[in-house]
Amino acid sequence: MRAAWLVGFLVGLAGCGDDDDGPAPDAAALADAAGPDAAADPCAAGATCRVGRGLCAPTPYCTAAAPCPNALVGVMTNATLSEPLTVPTCRTSVASRPQFDDGAPRRWTDAPTGLERAACVFRPAGSALRPLLLFMHGSGGSAATLYDTTSLRTKATTYDFGTGAGAGFVLAADQGPNSPIPNGNPPSSRHEFYYRDLASPSTNPDFRAVDRLIDDLVAEGGIDPRRIYLMGWSNGAFFSQAYGLARHATATPGGNRVAAVVAFDGANPFAAPRATTMFAGCGLEPLPQVALPVMLIHRACSIIPCDAAQAAAMTQPPGYEVAAWDTTLRTQIGARDVTNVIVAGTGATVTACTAAASCGAALAAVNHIRWPDGVADGSGIDHEGEMLDYLRAHPLP
């Protein structure tokens, strides 16, 4: 059932990215985001973007008073999203996957917004210091994606990072709030990366939520602060890279830093949401200079285009091209040890992207929802080991 609604959602995504400028942002929210110098800030005058930085304010949440049309209508029963956050279930809900139940999710309230936040958390037995891996789901997904469409929960008890602590790592999955997506894609659960406050503390609610999750988990003990990693899928891959680049150089309020990131089917989180007048100047400039190790793993044909030829053939937002982002990471950002792994629909590692003429919308969407653990694509080729090996090789100095 979960795979079916993901297919429906992502086929829809493949046709999105129109040029409609959309509704104007709420003026009060813009004024709040502008801060004490609002009089000199174009955001206070109703601009959409703060030039060279990003959106003037985070995208508003879906609420009962202002519901969002559900991107998944037709494959889910509810026609609207009428809550800011859908609390996840931290257990397996499909029969084809190993059955885990990690109990009730961790829940807290984000004080500045009053929004409830939630995350699924697993800790191996024992008191030895182990790595922390944070998993970020894609648009329309859930923290429960961790259990139903990846094999990471199994590896959280079996994979050995070679630290002397024994097998296992602490695994957490943050739940993204429900909100419209400014790049033209339908409303869904997601993490915000177009509102770019990379400071610590941050005014980006999703940066703030992940900051708190990391700081609380580290403060509770049992985590090696040199080995805090992020792994993201689609929207989660974009967000993980933006957050990782911010928190590799600048610590969380609790003093923790991200050591490395693995991004599956994600690209440039610092581009403008759309190439329209409304979003002119909304890309981040200048780009940060950060030596964050990044592994880019992606399908040879996907709705996140593999190369320029695929990008030219698809209607997708700016920044949605892995090859161009790979170059930007290496040459402009100075990311360390950028590794680019291309995976075919068959699960095999390949050296080139699929020809654009052979990468149709349906195939690109189906490939995008096939997490590369060898289960969804039926290949038996599990790339999660490579992904974890990459992180293992890149602790903080």
NORCOR-V479610 format. One line per field, one symbol per residue. ss: DSSP state (@ for helix, = for strand, . for the rest). A space follows every 10 residues. Layout:
ss = ???
This chain:
ss = .@@@@@@@@@ @@@@...... ......@@@@ @@@@@@@@@@ .@@@@...== ...==..... =......==. ..=..=...= =......... =......... =....===== ....====== ==.......= ======.... ....@@@@.. .@@@@@@@.. .........= ====..===. .......=== .......... ....@@@@@@ @@@@@@@@@. ..======== ===.@@@@@@ @@@@@@@@@. .........= ====...... ......@@@. .......... ..=======. ....=..@@@ @@@....... =@@@@@@@@@ @@@.....== ===.....== .....@@@.. @@@@@@@@.. .......... ...@@@@@@@ @@.....
